[in-house]
Amino acid sequence: MFFQKFFVALLQWDFVRMIIAYDMAYQIPPWNFILSCLPSNKTADFHWPSGVFKNSSVFNRDDQRADNNFRSLDSHPSEFASTESFYCCLWSQNDKNSSRCANSTERKTSVSSSAFTQVLQQRGVNWSIECWVRGDLKTLICNLESFSKNSSKISEFQTHLSYVLLEASQKDSPIVSQKSNFQVVQCDCNRSKDCECHVPVPTANLSSISWIFLEITNGAIFLQSPIMSVKPINIVKPDPPLHLLMEITDEGKLKIYWSSPLLVPYLLQYEVKYSVKSTETMGQIAAIVLDTSLLVDNVLPGSSYTVQVRGKRLDGPGFWSDWTIPSKFTAPEVIYFPPKILTSVGSNASFYCIYKHQNKIIPSKNVFWWLNLAEKIPSSHYDVMNAHVSRVTLLNMNATKPRGKYTYDAVYCCQENECHHRYAELYVIDVNINISCETDGYLTKMTCRWPANTISSLMGSILQLRYFRSSLYCSDFPTTHHASDPKDCHLQKDGFYECTFQPIFLLSGYTMWIQIIHSLGSLESPPTCVVPDSVVKPLPPSRVNAEIMVQTGLLNVSWRKPVLPENKLQFQIRYAVNGHGEQWKVHQVYESESQSASFQVPDFCMVYVTQVRCKRLDDLGYWSNWSNPAYTVVMDIKAPIRGPEFWGVINEDVVQKEKNITLFWKPLGKNHSLCSVRRYTVNHYTVNNRTWSEDIGNDTKVTFPWTELTHTVTVVAVNSIGPSVINFNLTFSWKMSTVNSVQSLSAHVINSSCVVLSWMVIPTEYTLMYFVIEWNNLDEENGIKWIHVPSNVKKYYIHDHFIPIEKYHFSLYPVFLEGIGKPTTTNTFTREDIMKQENDPGLYVIIPIIIFSSILLLGILLISHHRMKKLFWEDVPNPKNCSWAQGVNFHKVAFSVLIINQKLFLLSFILY
């Protein structure tokens, strides 16, 4: 037990002595370096690199004394073996002035030494070491590779790496103070030629100092490297660049571009190597660049490029990353630059072209240009840039019209009459986008809108409203400004973009425009300037009321104007008859202080719906929305103008020997009733000055007995105001019923909807007031129809539904001041009308056609019957040879077929 404690104490003391002797650690470089170890008695024979012998402390006396304190004891504490010292040095061929050495010991163990161990004792050994931090910035890797010719012997060694990662606050602490903090990792030496050690590195320690030393043993010999120090940030090996791509630029150059690797803690520089192969040139070029792109000039059609890129820290030490996977690019046979152009209506655009055909570049003077392969561009638009480059310029262009799935114009570079299938794309967009803004009636926000359909053909574009605000009003000529702000706008269902400014400055000028952002470039609409105070949309008027004035019959509409804005306002009133499709009429009110208006309407007995809206009197801003509707109520404004026209029919009962009079009339219209009728009354007058009234209510028919020689009746219409003032009288007189003033009456048929009556009048001593025409269909019981006809008329057209073959009864009554005269009647139309019907030439055309069609149909049926019979009898079997046909009467079957054909003929004739 004592020997074990003594052994541990001795090892710790040796470690302290080593740390004190080697406080100056070897700085790990961002390249590979060498660890060389050999016995102390062979140092003179070893070929050290130039400068190592005299700059290193390998043979320093103080260091030798310190090294004598390093001892290696056998695993058995009872045995002490003799030791032999090894010197291990770190050095680099890239930096021969910087090297460090340390003393190691050989442990004698019970394990027999191999031939390789004997060689090591005689000649020493060299390892190539490279340490770097992986691109994910989480792991420090040290790789050891033996210089021995027998590289398979590397597996005989076990390698450990001891390390300590200092915190930022410990960067000035001595190494000896960290001896208890060293951690050990086992290195992977199962590889064929090398060992690899992995040390986890927290992100916080990337810029802190780390101390490292290696311990290498094969069981017989124990070797230890000098102390090494490193800042992990200085040996980062980035990941290769990402997304290596190539394309032809708008200037006709080859652009090689890529993305920086992820998790890079600093800026990188890049090395680009590329080879080009074409029919005219071939070679390889390398270049160092600071950006993530490289432009290559003199690109020819058909040339092939192979490119690789790697990266390294821009300022400070670090490793080059691995090369990217080779990326290939072949230039097309026809090069357009730019290959695509996005521009606005009215602008000019130029395309350049290099044309290669059958491995030969076409001279630029022999190049022609076509648009959509349908329109040859005039040669006056061509320019010869050099021997190989041709240019075409299109002037004052119109907007591109989409052609199916193609939303661009194709520009072709051709030679004579042959065009390559490749083309350049031209997008011409109309950027005259109308931006409209309105301020709400509360003057708290401004909403701006613009249509999106103007650029719907430009797929992949982003619309953005940009604006800036001036302190007061707008300039006369608004322009865009670099110090503008974007506004978040959203597409609405109606196809408009909409955005809101809130809060707003009422008198400030908001200059705004639409920026169209696309992968091909950016376009801007012409700017417009808006002052929120000038685009106010007021709130609609409130408390709208509508009524028909009783005294005047005018439509009166009243309202209350909105509180804001405080400007003077004008008003519009729209009105329409309710339920008639809202055929609006508009009444304008310019008096800003008015809160009501009255005006005439065509029919004041109708229900009107009215609405009111307002706008600034100076015509700035917008009309408000229409107010909530207000409805009028139908009211009687006057007594009816007149009573209804009526007629009476005398019905005589021979059995009872009495006569009754039935009066009937049509309901009085609103234009005469002003505006409604509550009831009708019939006033009776007889020769004995006997009078009475009869309330009929809303009926339009009344019957009363005729018992007096003369009986006069009047029908009066009554509304809420009073009875009608002007009324019609009708006098029934026994005496006048025998007076005849009509000599003749005839009826002529014009068509099925019109019959004309004509008559001749006989002069009488009585005053003729008018005629009444009665007519009715004798074959129907639809009642009597009648109409008033002026007294000076001798011919009258009756418009009704007439059937010429039916009988009608027409009566003409003369109505005198003294009473109703004797009627003249007719029950038939004139003979000329009947002969006209009989002599109708249409009958002589239709009847022969019917007869001819019937004969033709009969012939077709007979022929078809004959064919069916023939086909039937051909298929009939011989009863002597066929048992099932015996006893069958085939003549009866044929007769049945004939009967069926005849029935079909009759049916078709009836349907015809």
Secondary structure, 3 states (H helix, E strand, C coil): CHHHHHHHHHHHHHHHHHHHHCCCCEECCCCCEEEEEEEHHHCCCCCCCCCHHHHCCCCCHHHHHHHHCCCCCCCCCCCCCCCEEEEEEEECCCCCCCCEEEEEEECCCCCCCCHHHHHHHHHCEEEEEEEEECCCCCEEEEEEEECCCCHHHHHHCEEEEEEEECCHHHCCCCHHHHHHHCEEEECECCCCCEEEEEEECCHHHCCCCEEEEEEEECCCCEEECCCEEECHHHHECCCCCEEEEEEECCCCCEEEEEECCCCCCCCEEEEEEEEEECCCCEEEEEEEECCCEEEECCCCCCCEEEEEEEEEECCCCCCCCCCCCCEEEECCCEEEECCEEEEECCCCEEEEEEEEECCEECCHHHEEEEECCCEECCHHHEEECCCCCEEEEECCCCCCCCECCECCEEEEEEECCEECCCCEEEEEECCCCCCEEEECCCCCCEEEEEECHHHCCCCCCEEEEEEEEECCECCCCCCCCCCCEEECCEECCCCEEEEEECCCCCCEEEEEEEEEEECCEEEECCCEEECHHHCECCCCCEEEEEEECCCCCCEEEEEECCCCCCCCEEEEEEEEECCCCCCCEEEEECCCCCCEEEECCCCCCCCEEEEEEEEECCCCCCCCCCCCCEECCCCCCCCCCECCCEEEEEEEECCCCEEEEEEEECCCCHHHHCCCCCEEEEEEEECCCCEEEEEEECCCEEEEEECCCEEEEEEEEECCCCECCECCEEEEECCHHHCCCEEEEEEEEEECCEEEEEEEECCCCCCEEEEEEEEEECCCCCCCEEEEEECCCCEEEEECCCCCCCCEEEEEEEEECCCECCCEEECCCCHHHHHHHHCCHHHHHHHHHHHHHHHHHHHHHHHHHHHHHHHHHHCCCCCCCCHHHCCCCHHHHHHHHHHHHHHHHHHHHHHC
